[in-house]
Structures are given as structure tokens and as C-alpha cells.
Amino acid sequence: MAEHAPFLGETVAVMGLGRAGLPGARALMRLGARVLAWDDSAAARQQAASAGVPLADLAAADFAAIDALLLSPGIPHRLPAPHPVAARALAAGRPIVCDADLLYRAVRAAGSAARFAGVTGTNGKSTTTALLGHILAMAGRPHAVGGNLGTPALALDILGSDGIYALEMSSYMLERIARIRFDAAAMLNLSPDHLDRHGDMAGYEAAKRRIFDRQDDGCTAVVGIDDARGRAIAEELAAGPGLLIRISGAAAVPGGVYVENARLIDARGAYPQRIASLVRHPTLPGAHNAQNAAAAAALALALGIPAEDVGAGIASFPGLPHRQQRVAELDGVLFVNDSKGTNADAAARALACYPRVFWIAGGRAKEGGIGSLAPLFPRIARAFLIGESATAFAATLAAHGVAHEVAETIEAAVPAAFAAARAEAPAVVLLSPAAASFDQFANFEARGEAFRAAVARLARERRP
């Protein structure tokens, strides 16, 4: 037991018992820690108690007797204001940790040399991480996929030395890492997001760049250069210590991995090699997914996966729900669920994939709204606006002469968009909200499922 109990004799406080916190608390208990857990929600506390997790009000706990605080990624410890429990931990000089760090420590304590691949960026993290995992599966490599995507890091199995972890890393997670070293790490892109949490763009970028911390000359840094910040980061990382692979979804990159004319190219060697075709790829449409494919390929190649296995993985990738997911086609109208498009930059990537769309957008607006989408407004046949931001989005669209209406809810927007789109079929109804979901839904997944359900109702109504 001792060799698999790296936290034996340690007391770890766990604040926030949601998607990551509750599995993290249970994993820590299995790994030998004494756990003190709490959540501001009585329902979450009850669920944890039912799972056998010890509860303690951390607002009154003695942090002098606590070794570390595992804080849910969504709970701030500095900006915009620290949660009171986080403030108490900081005042006592106790580290606030990320579960990916704890996983890394547990793996190494088990004597495993399993490698870690990390993926970050403003957009495309989930698709790239899932695609990397699919490539590893196609190659027959022991692996585990999780982090900000799917299974929380600390709930993943301990892999042997031949294993590879593919972890999606959010800025909320990265600002709390202190030990983990990524053998291969990717920064896809950077655009303004979560600025309330990080203070400004410089703070957000600093958090994201921590994915390259502790890399050495045996590691690889993969950097997207399709945006100015990415190009600057690549220039800085070119001096090492790790190997740099520049990637692009839009242009040739000498010495890098890129997509040109819908062909994925590995140009790291003397002669560029075609790895895969993205021509009419059903689950990787658009330039943004070309960049995601280039990133996943570069990471896999850096981890020693043969090019033919990389190509096979990309060709057979089934895609992820809520990321440009084709839901149904009714009377020549294609319904696309891109609920994960929670900011303007993400929505731009979806809008750019279609020459003309009936757009469902809105929710809790991010800083800057949708003004940056103006170059894509000519593609919008009509917009159907939902959520808190409907009025503000309507004002922006009106200023640019874009036809729109306030539908308020997805349940109202879907049939209205279908009626308008059917008159111009073939046509596309696209849910890509350019806003967070938290005004009307628990998360973007719930919003996407509401869209799918509304489309399914339409399909049922059309049956004879």
C-alpha cells in the first residue's frame, strides 16, 4: 500500500465538490491522504457524504494543520476576489494545488515513467486533446485522456511506464501547477477570455504559458503560429530548452507541422511528408480544426507515434459533441450544435465554415461582445438571439444591418430558425452562441442538449 499512497500522512483540504472536486477527494483518500472536504452547496455536500467523503467546514478549519488545498478550478483564489477558504489557505502559507499536479506526483510515486502531454489555448483544446487520445488508441498505446475534458486528472488510472496521459489544461488549472512537467505541451492560440479571473490579457497569457514550465531538452513545445501572440511565444521558445514545433492550420511552416490545401504535412525532416487529408472531413471542418489536427499530429509525432498511425487516427476521428456536431438534417436544413462556442473567437471559427447561416447566439456575454465578428456578418442570413446578451447582441447586429430577432430561449429559437432556413434550403442552422451558458444552463453541454432536444421535437413533428 505504501508505494501507492504518496499522500499518506498528509491532510488535504478539498473545496468544491463538483465535477472535479468530488472525484479528486475520493482519489486522494485512495492514495492515502486524510481529506477534509466542503462545498458551499448543501446538495453537493450531501452527495459527497453519501460517497463516504469526510466533510469539514473549511471556513473554520485550522489551516496550520492542513498541508494543501485542492480548490475547484472554477473557484478563484486571487481574482476577481479570492474565495474566503482560499484566502485562509493563502494567509496560512498553504499551497493551492491543481489535481493534474497531484496526478503527476502519484504517477511518479508509483515508480511509473509514464509521459504527459498537455494541451491549452483559448479555443480547440478539447478537440485537440480528444483527437490525440484517439490517435494513441489507434496506435495501440496505453493512454488516459482527461483534465478539463471528461475525466478529472486525479481520477485517471495510474499508467505504467509505457503509458501516455493526454490532458486538456485550462488557464484555471495552469495557474495552480507547480510540479508537473509535460513531455509534450501545446499552445494552440490566444485571444481574450477569462480576463476577470486573470486581471488582463497579460495575466491570462502568463497562466497559459505555464504549460511549458519545467520542460527540459527531452521535451517538446508545440505552438500555433496563426495568431500574433502565438508567433511571439514561438520565437521565445525557439531558444529552448525543449524542441519547438511550430504548427499552422492555414499556411506552410518550414520545419513544422501544418495544413495546406486540406493536406496535413509534416515538414520536420528533409522532405515534407503528407500525413492525412482533411478534404471534406466530417468531424474536422474549417481552418480552426485544421490547426487542431496539426497540433494533435505534432504532439503524437513528438511522443513517437508513427506517421501512419497518426494519419489513421485523424481519418477515423469521430469528433466531440457540442463542437460543430451535426445533429440532424430536415427538409434540406442542416442543424449544427456548436454550443462550446462560448466566446466570439470560437463562434468566428464556426461561422467561417459556412457561406450562409441562420445563427442562434447569445447567453452570458464575454468581454467585447460580438463586435469582432463583423467581418463574418455577411454570412448571417438571420440571427436568433437568446439569453442575457440578446439585447446587446441585437444592437450590434442592427448597427451592421444584420437581420435578427430576439427569441429569448433555444426552445423558441430552433423552430423559428428552421422556418426561415427551410425557405432557403439547402441551409444551415448553427448554434454557436459566442457567450457563456450560465444565464440559462448549468454548462455548455446542457445548452447543446437543449438544442438537440429542440431539433428532435421538430423531427417528430414532421413525421406522418
Secondary structure by P-SEA (a helix, b strand, c coil): cccccccccbbbbbccccccaaaaaaaaaaaccbbbbbbccaaaaaaaaaaccccccccccccccccccccccccccccccccaaaaaaaaaccccccaaaaaaaaaaaacccbbbbbbbcccaaaaaaaaaaaaaaaacccccccccccccccccccccccbbbbbbccaaaaaccccccccbbbbcccccccccccccaaaaaaaaacccccccccbbbbbbcccaaaaaaaaaacccccbbbbbbcccccccbbbbcccccccccccbbbbccccccccccccaaaaaaaaaaaaaaaaacccaaaaaaaaaaccccccccccccccccbbbbbccccccaaaaaaaaaaccccccccccccccccccccccccccccbbbbbccaaaaaaaaaaaabbbbbbcccaaaaaaaaaaaaaaacccccccccccccccccccaaaaaaaaaaaaaaaaaaacc
